[in-house]
């Protein structure tokens, strides 16, 4: 009997308490490309595929309360659809999405010249999106994220409302792979117009200002697999905004080529971006090439990349640094089978050097040594050292094109230990430090996380993080923003930065279908400026005594989610969520941890949300059978 191979499949199970991963089909640890070591699907014939149509209607009711407005309610509803176009392709669609019960963002006091990158917590953008991650061009938080434009105001105007996000009309994605190995992905989303409200302080009149027009986000991916273990992909992302607003388009070719025995790999990409920002048009290139040995105990890789000045994929992706070229190198050693001491052990040395593309100045450089191991008792132990042997020319911190400041050489290290999660009590600890080649400039931090499993129903995880930077040097002001400064003046501060983060996560399971979850985070970070400095044209800093403005920064935030979840039917869920949050940002620093915490938890600062959401899973085949029997 002839057996036709239809494809490959593998099943994985991770048991964290044992720090072990199990696979249905054997994976040879001598070969790095485990994704190509799947089991063969053979002998499946004459199957009649039923209609794959699933509907998930939902309704949610929210009650909002805070000190600034009366308590009010809001009713929302929508529909998710999943449809099997054929055996290989699936359509997912959201109509009038509701993300009100999505986990809160862990916001920080961001002192960098770049935006903060957030994790994606919306299931539509995390499930079945592997194809869309090709080339790292897709940052899903752009869809429904903050408006693209900030409203301009006159001296007699103030912004009284500026939405932090945009609402979606709908989102659709289609993905799958043909029998010939061609993967196709298509994603499209449309967001609504978003307005900010500006008040004239003389007349008290308010005006709505458009900060985000009707916008269409689109991604298409073609990923061809060949020779069982190699692939070539084409990706295009496009953002089109209605009217005279910025549009962006990025295309990329991505390759991942492996030898027949999975011993060597050649990977890379070539990306081209085009941005039409009203009258300002620009295009740019981002390209990478990486060659590596991927088998055996000893492995190595070498790589290079180059990004031109005007490369910009930030309409639907995220990219911080441009206008550079880099070289990378890595060598590693690992054990392939457990020994008398270790279940696993690997060590690697890697380094890179980055040059500013136009001037050739060193923009970044570092050498790292890392050791990671798991003992026979399933305890993890690791440590590392980092060394920056050359000064960096930082072209981003000054916030002015063509200007740079010089970061000194640096030496640092870290240690990490994690006890066996199979024990009722376990912990993670990670101290780290860095010393820079400037008087008194250093940093030290520690992450400590005990966890306790009371029984099979209740478990709690707590994490405390402390980070302190002494005599850090960073941007605070410039003449283009402050008319009191002389022309072409950039002000830095010599400052101390301290950050505390406390998080608590817990789960209590009543049974297999009901559980309570708690997630809490208290964050406090402040920046205390000790004296001010002027950035010279050569990148060095000199004392600046004429600056008297208060540029200290102090951020305290609190988030709490308590939820009850009941899976009352297959695929159907009822969720009751209570959420409270508060944030306080100012220039006044009070170094009292307890008072800062309790002072934030009052009726004036806290906002409360109580919501209930019901989602019901409908399988077309079950509904059809009910009517058929009737």
FENHU-V177591 format. One record per backbone hydrogen bond with DSSP energy under -1.0 kcal/mol. NH is the residue of the N-H (numbers start at 1). CO is the residue of the C=O. E is the energy in kcal/mol with one decimal. If there is no record, write none. Layout:
# FENHU-V177591
NH,CO,E / NH,CO,E
This chain:
# FENHU-V177591
6,41,-3.4 / 9,39,-2.5 / 13,22,-2.3 / 15,20,-2.4 / 18,15,-1.0 / 20,15,-1.7 / 22,13,-3.0 / 24,11,-2.2 / 31,28,-1.8 / 32,294,-3.0 / 34,32,-1.9 / 36,33,-1.5 / 37,34,-1.7 / 39,9,-2.7 / 41,7,-3.0 / 43,4,-1.1 / 53,51,-1.1 / 54,82,-3.2 / 55,618,-2.6 / 56,80,-2.9 / 58,78,-2.2 / 59,614,-1.9 / 60,76,-3.1 / 61,612,-2.3 / 62,74,-3.0 / 63,610,-2.2 / 64,72,-2.9 / 65,608,-2.3 / 72,64,-1.7 / 74,62,-2.4 / 76,60,-3.2 / 78,58,-2.2 / 79,95,-1.8 / 80,56,-1.6 / 81,93,-2.6 / 82,54,-2.6 / 83,91,-2.8 / 84,52,-3.8 / 85,83,-1.0 / 85,89,-1.2 / 86,89,-1.4 / 90,175,-2.4 / 91,83,-3.5 / 92,173,-3.2 / 93,81,-2.4 / 94,171,-3.1 / 95,79,-2.8 / 96,169,-2.1 / 102,99,-1.8 / 107,105,-1.5 / 110,108,-1.0 / 125,122,-1.3 / 126,123,-1.3 / 127,123,-2.3 / 133,130,-1.3 / 134,131,-1.4 / 136,133,-2.2 / 139,316,-2.9 / 142,139,-2.2 / 143,140,-1.4 / 145,142,-1.5 / 149,211,-1.7 / 157,154,-1.6 / 158,199,-2.0 / 160,197,-2.2 / 161,197,-1.5 / 169,190,-3.1 / 170,190,-1.1 / 171,94,-1.7 / 172,188,-3.2 / 173,92,-3.1 / 174,186,-3.1 / 175,90,-1.8 / 176,184,-1.2 / 178,182,-2.5 / 181,178,-1.9 / 183,223,-3.5 / 184,176,-2.5 / 185,221,-2.4 / 186,174,-3.0 / 187,219,-2.6 / 188,172,-3.1 / 189,217,-2.3 / 190,170,-2.1 / 191,215,-2.3 / 192,167,-3.0 / 194,212,-2.7 / 196,209,-3.0 / 197,161,-3.1 / 198,207,-2.9 / 199,158,-3.0 / 200,205,-3.2 / 201,156,-2.6 / 204,200,-2.9 / 207,198,-2.7 / 209,196,-3.1 / 211,194,-2.5 / 212,194,-1.5 / 215,191,-1.6 / 216,240,-2.6 / 217,189,-3.2 / 218,238,-2.4 / 219,187,-2.6 / 220,236,-2.1 / 221,185,-2.8 / 222,234,-2.6 / 223,183,-3.1 / 224,232,-2.9 / 225,181,-2.1 / 226,230,-2.3 / 229,227,-1.2 / 230,226,-1.9 / 231,256,-2.3 / 232,224,-2.2 / 233,254,-3.4 / 234,222,-2.8 / 235,252,-2.4 / 236,220,-2.3 / 237,250,-2.9 / 238,218,-2.8 / 239,248,-2.8 / 240,216,-2.3 / 242,214,-2.7 / 245,243,-1.9 / 247,276,-2.1 / 248,239,-2.2 / 249,274,-2.5 / 250,237,-2.7 / 251,272,-2.7 / 252,235,-2.6 / 253,270,-2.4 / 254,233,-2.6 / 255,268,-2.3 / 256,231,-2.6 / 257,266,-2.7 / 259,264,-1.8 / 262,259,-2.0 / 265,292,-2.7 / 266,257,-2.7 / 267,290,-2.8 / 268,255,-2.0 / 269,288,-1.9 / 270,253,-2.2 / 271,286,-2.8 / 272,251,-3.2 / 273,284,-2.4 / 274,249,-3.0 / 275,282,-2.9 / 276,247,-2.5 / 277,280,-2.9 / 278,276,-1.0 / 280,277,-2.5 / 282,275,-2.1 / 284,273,-1.8 / 286,271,-2.1 / 287,306,-2.5 / 288,269,-1.9 / 289,304,-2.5 / 290,267,-3.2 / 291,302,-2.9 / 292,265,-2.4 / 293,300,-2.6 / 294,263,-2.6 / 296,30,-1.9 / 299,332,-2.1 / 301,330,-2.4 / 302,291,-2.7 / 303,328,-1.8 / 304,289,-2.2 / 305,326,-1.6 / 306,287,-2.3 / 307,324,-2.9 / 308,285,-2.6 / 311,308,-1.3 / 317,313,-1.9 / 324,307,-1.9 / 325,355,-1.9 / 326,305,-2.4 / 327,353,-2.0 / 328,303,-2.8 / 329,351,-2.1 / 330,301,-2.3 / 331,349,-2.2 / 332,299,-2.7 / 333,347,-2.7 / 334,297,-1.2 / 335,345,-2.2 / 339,342,-3.0 / 343,374,-3.2 / 344,374,-1.5 / 346,372,-2.6 / 347,333,-2.7 / 348,370,-2.2 / 349,331,-2.6 / 350,368,-2.1 / 351,329,-2.2 / 352,366,-1.9 / 353,327,-1.9 / 354,364,-3.7 / 355,325,-3.0 / 356,361,-3.1 / 357,323,-2.1 / 360,356,-2.8 / 363,354,-3.0 / 364,354,-1.6 / 366,352,-1.8 / 367,387,-2.3 / 368,350,-3.4 / 369,385,-2.4 / 370,348,-2.5 / 371,383,-2.6 / 372,346,-2.8 / 373,381,-1.6 / 374,344,-2.5 / 375,379,-2.8 / 376,341,-1.4 / 378,375,-1.9 / 380,418,-3.0 / 381,373,-2.3 / 382,416,-2.8 / 383,371,-1.8 / 384,414,-2.3 / 385,369,-2.2 / 386,412,-2.7 / 387,367,-2.3 / 388,410,-3.4 / 392,407,-2.1 / 393,362,-3.0 / 394,405,-3.3 / 399,396,-1.3 / 403,400,-1.8 / 405,394,-2.0 / 406,539,-1.8 / 407,392,-2.6 / 410,388,-1.5 / 411,435,-2.3 / 412,386,-2.8 / 413,433,-1.9 / 414,384,-2.3 / 415,431,-2.2 / 416,382,-3.2 / 417,429,-2.4 / 418,380,-2.3 / 419,427,-2.3 / 422,17,-1.1 / 423,420,-1.6 / 426,451,-2.4 / 428,449,-1.4 / 429,417,-2.6 / 430,447,-2.5 / 432,445,-2.4 / 433,413,-2.2 / 434,443,-2.2 / 435,411,-3.3 / 436,441,-2.1 / 437,409,-2.2 / 438,436,-2.4 / 441,438,-1.9 / 442,470,-1.2 / 443,434,-2.5 / 444,468,-2.2 / 445,432,-2.4 / 446,466,-2.4 / 447,430,-1.3 / 448,464,-3.0 / 449,428,-3.2 / 451,426,-2.9 / 452,460,-2.5 / 453,424,-2.3 / 454,458,-1.1 / 455,458,-1.4 / 459,507,-1.9 / 460,452,-2.4 / 461,505,-3.4 / 462,450,-2.5 / 463,503,-2.5 / 464,448,-3.2 / 465,501,-2.5 / 466,446,-2.5 / 467,499,-2.1 / 468,444,-2.6 / 469,497,-2.9 / 470,442,-2.9 / 472,495,-2.5 / 474,493,-1.6 / 476,491,-2.5 / 477,491,-1.6 / 479,489,-2.3 / 481,478,-1.4 / 482,478,-1.7 / 485,482,-1.7 / 489,486,-1.1 / 491,477,-3.0 / 492,533,-3.0 / 493,474,-2.5 / 494,531,-3.0 / 495,472,-2.9 / 496,528,-2.3 / 497,469,-2.4 / 498,526,-2.3 / 499,467,-2.5 / 500,524,-3.4 / 501,465,-2.3 / 502,522,-2.9 / 503,463,-2.4 / 504,520,-2.4 / 505,461,-2.9 / 506,518,-2.3 / 507,459,-2.2 / 508,516,-2.6 / 509,457,-2.6 / 510,514,-1.5 / 511,514,-1.6 / 515,565,-2.0 / 516,508,-3.1 / 517,563,-2.4 / 518,506,-2.3 / 519,561,-2.4 / 520,504,-2.6 / 521,559,-2.5 / 522,502,-2.9 / 523,557,-2.5 / 524,500,-2.7 / 525,555,-2.5 / 526,498,-2.4 / 527,553,-3.0 / 528,496,-2.8 / 530,494,-3.3 / 531,494,-1.2 / 533,492,-3.0 / 534,542,-3.3 / 535,490,-2.5 / 536,540,-3.1 / 539,536,-1.8 / 542,534,-2.0 / 544,532,-2.2 / 553,527,-1.7 / 554,586,-2.1 / 555,525,-2.8 / 556,584,-2.4 / 557,523,-2.7 / 558,582,-2.8 / 559,521,-2.2 / 560,580,-2.3 / 561,519,-2.7 / 562,578,-2.5 / 563,517,-2.6 / 564,576,-2.5 / 565,515,-2.7 / 566,574,-2.4 / 567,513,-2.8 / 568,566,-1.4 / 569,572,-1.0 / 572,569,-2.7 / 573,615,-2.1 / 574,566,-2.3 / 575,613,-2.7 / 576,564,-2.5 / 577,611,-2.8 / 578,562,-2.9 / 579,609,-3.0 / 580,560,-2.0 / 581,607,-1.9 / 582,558,-2.1 / 584,556,-2.8 / 586,554,-2.0 / 592,590,-2.3 / 596,592,-2.5 / 597,593,-1.8 / 598,594,-2.7 / 599,595,-2.6 / 602,600,-1.6 / 606,602,-2.3 / 607,581,-2.4 / 608,65,-3.2 / 609,579,-2.7 / 610,63,-2.2 / 611,577,-2.8 / 612,61,-1.9 / 613,575,-2.6 / 614,59,-2.5 / 615,573,-2.9 / 616,57,-2.3 / 618,55,-3.0 / 620,53,-2.6 / 623,619,-2.1 / 624,620,-2.7 / 625,621,-2.2 / 626,622,-1.9 / 627,623,-2.0 / 628,624,-2.3 / 629,625,-2.5 / 630,626,-1.9
